[in-house]
Amino acid sequence: MKETLSNDEGMTELRIRAPKEFSFSENLKYLSRSSNECMFEIVDQKIYRALVVDNETLLVEISSMNETELTVRFPGRTAPVKKHVKDTVSQYIRHWFDLETNLLPFYELAQNDPLLQKPVNQFFGLRNMGIPDLFEAIVWGILGQQINLTYAYTLKRRLVEKFGTSVEYEGKRFWLFPTPDVIANLTVEDFVEMRMTVKKCEYLIDVAQLMVRGELTKEKLLNAKDVKVAEKMLTKIRGIGPWTANYVLMRCLRFPAAFPIDDVGLHNSMKLVMETEAKPTKAEILKLSEAWTGWESYATFYLWRLLY
């Protein structure tokens, strides 16, 4: 399904204040790391993304003039934007950019940490850019299993362009991620063009069906409170192991202690900072990360940023 938005110069806008420990340009650099990203476009230092609010597809434009204040506009919008719609969009953006987290304690501990000192100084103001939608976060985690990041982006684009919907504005198409109800009704044969493993196709369908039945929700995971309890809830699902579970807990649920300790990228970035030939063992990682308690997800994210 495709919707076309008309051009309108009288765009309504809203402004979102960010904490001092925030840099729009650093987050923009992170979001620009793949030329094959299909969920948003970056043009002239502005982010364009389609969102659904009240069953209506909106195109939002996010920019910043002074690093710590975001300006959000609605290109192609001809009718006034209602307050609750603005509030919903603002909430989404605040979650996406993780603006509610006070990073000051993390930066303070990082300044005395031999592994974190370099990345926090290099990428000051970077936020753990989230994936607010649970289904999208889990699918992205499953797609990325045992393949490189470049191919994971290719698989995501194939999935989105095959099963997602889009809105068109000024000749460009902006995509919305497929919803669980769409994927839940598919068979493995429907994924043939995706060139994914049969197992991954089955995992995606299983997760979608769980969500359609209401057995897997963001609220249930958040209500677990404890990261280990939430991890167990996820790893009970076929196709979700500890790495995928912790990735989802980091990027979507915002559990600060989520820690994908077996991640190859984490090992390689630690090796890079320590300037060693061998990757650290799990025991060494546990020792090196003792001071990160409550900040494991941010420590991991900043170390990943050295590589990705």
N, C-alpha and C positions, 0 to 999 in steps of 0.2 A: 504494500500500500504506500502511495506517495502523496504528500500534501505539498501544495505550493504556497509560499508566503509572498505577499506583495511587498514592494519596497515602500517605506514610509519614513520621511525625514523626521517626523515628530515622535521620536522614540521616548518612551517612558524609561526612567532609569532609577536605580537604587545604589546606595553606597554602603559598603561593608568595611568597617574598621578592623584592622588586624593588629595583633600584638607587636611590640617593638622588635621582638625576636622573630621577625618574618621578613622575607625578601621575595617580592613578586618575581624579580628577574631570576633568582636561583630556582624557584619552582617552575618557571617557564622553561628554563634550560633543561630541567629534568623531564618535563612533559614533552619536550622536543626531541628526546633521545632516539625516537624511531620515526622514520619517514613513512612507515607503513601503519601508523596508528589510525584506526577507523572510527573511534568514538568521539573525536573532536578534531577541529582544525585550528592551526595557529597561523595567523596572517597579520603582519605588521605589529607584532607584540600584543596581539589580541587573541583570546581563546574563544572559539565558537563551538557551542555544544547544544544539541537538541535535548530537551527534557519534556516529560509528560506530567502535567499538573491538571487535576480534575478532568481527566480524559481528553485534555487538549494538548497538542504538541506545540511547544514554544521553542524558539531559537534564542539562546542567550549569548551575549557578547561580554566577555570579562576582560577588563584592562586595568591598568594602574598608572597613576601619574607620579606617585611619590613612594613607591615600594610597600607602604603599610596601609594603604586604603584602596580597596577594590571598587571599581565602577562597573556596574552591571546594566547593560542595555538590552532591549528586546527588538532586534531588527525585524522589519516586516510586520510588526504589530500595528494594526490599525485601530484597535479598540483600547480603551484605558485598561491598565493592568490592575486588577483588584488587589487589595491589601493582603488578603490571605494567600493569593498567588505569589506575590512578592515575598511574603514570609516563608513560603515553602521553598522557593528558589534560593532565598538567602540561607535557609537551613541546609539545603543540599550543598551549596558552595562552601559553607562553613565546615561541613563534615568532610567534603572532598579535600579541602586544604588544611584540615585539622586545626582550625583556628581556636578551638576551645582549650587546647593543651598549653599549659605554661611550660615553656622549654627552658626557663632560667635554671631550675635545678639540674636539668640534664647537662646544660652547657657548663655549669660549675663543676660537676663531677668529671666531665670530659676533659677539662683543662689540665687535670692531673692524671689522666689515664693515657698510658703510652700508646694504646691502639686508637683511641678516639680523638686525641688532640689534633692530629692532622686533618681528618675529614671535617670536624666541626669548624675549624678555622677556614678551611677551603670552601665549605658550603654553608656558611652561617646564614640562617634564615630559611633554610630548606625545611619543609614539612614532610611528614610521612604522607605523601599524597595517597588518598584513600580510594576505595571502590565502594561507594555507599550501598549499592545494590547487592544483596547477598547472593543471588543467583549468578550475577555477572562475576562476582569475586570467586565463587567456587568453580565456575566454568573456566575462568582464566587460570586458576590453580591447576585444574585437571589438564587443560590444554598444554600447560608448560612442563608437565612431567616428562623427564628424561629426553628433552629436546632442547636445542639452543633457543635463545630469546628471539632471534630473527625469525625462525620458523614458527615459533609460538604466535608471533604477530600475524604471520601469513595465515595460520589456521583460524585465528580470531576473525580476520577480515572475511575469509571464506564463509564462516559460520554466520556472521552478522549480515553480509550481503545476500546470503541465501535465505535466511529465516527471519531477519529483522525487518523493521519498517524504516522509512526515511521521510525527511522533509526537504524540500528544495527551496533555495534562496539565492537569487542572482546567479543562477546557472550551476550552483554547487549543491551537492546532496549531503545531508547530515543524517547520520544513522542513529537509530535506537536499538539497544541490545534486544535480542529475542527474549520473550517472556517465557516463564516456565510452562504455561499452558500450551504454548506452541510446540516446544520441544517434547513435552510429555506425550504428545499424540503421534510422535514420529516412530519409525522403525530404523533399525541399523541400516537398511537398504537406502533410506532417505539421505544418508550421510556419505554415500559413495563418492560424490564429487569433492568432498572435504579432504579426502586422502588421509584420514585418521585411522588409527588402529580400531579394530572392532571393539576392543575392551573400552577404549575411551568413549566411543559412541554409546555403548551400553551404560557407562557411568553417567554421562550427561542426561540420558533419558531417565535413569533411576533417580537422580537428584531432582530433576524437574517434576517427576511424579510424586516424590516425597513432599515437595513444596506445594504442589497443587492440592494434595490431600491435607495440607496443614500440619504435617508431622515434623517438618523442618521449617523453622521461622527464625528471623533475626531476634525477635522478642524472646523466644525460648533460650537461645544461646546467651543473650545478654542477661537474662534472669539467672543463669548459672553462677554469675558473679566471679567464680574462681576459674582461672585460665585452664587449669588441669581438668576440671569438670567439663568445661566447654570443649576442650580438645577431645576428650573421650566421647562426647556426644557426636562429634564430627567423624572421628575415626571408626565409629560403628557402621558408618555408611560405606558401602562397597566403592572402592576407587579413591577413597580419601585416607591417606596415611598421615603420619605425624607432620611431614613437611607441608603438605597441602593444608592441613588443619591449622597449623600455626601461621601460614601465609594468610589465610582467610581471617584469623583472629587478629592479625596485625593490621591488614589493609581495610577490612570491613567493620569488624566488631570493636576495633581500637582497644584491645586488651594490651596494656603497656608491657606486661611480662611475657607476651607471646614471643617465642624464641625458636626459630627453625634451625636448631643447632647442627643438623646434618646437611645444611645447604652448602653445595659446592662453591657457590659464589662467595659466601661468607668465609669459607676456608681460604679461598684464593686471595681475598682482600686482606685477611689477617696475615697471610704469608707475605703479601706485598708490603704491608706496613712494617712487619718485623724483619723484612729483607732476609728471609730464610729460603733455603732450597726446598725444604719439605713442608707440606701442609701440617698444621697443628693437629694433634690427636684430640679425641673427644675429651679426654681427661685434661689436656692442656687448655682447651677452650673453656671448660668449666672453671678452671683455675683463673684464667685470664679475665673471665666475665663476672667474677665474684662481686665486683664493685658496681655492676650494672643493675642490680636488683631493682625491679620496678621500671627499668628503662631498657630492657632487653630488645624490645621491638625497634626503638629509635636507634640504639647502638647498631643493630643489624642493618637498618635502613641506611644509615650514614656510611657504614663500611661497604655496603653494596654500591653506593653511589660512586665510590672510587673506581669501580669497574663498569658500571652501567649508567 
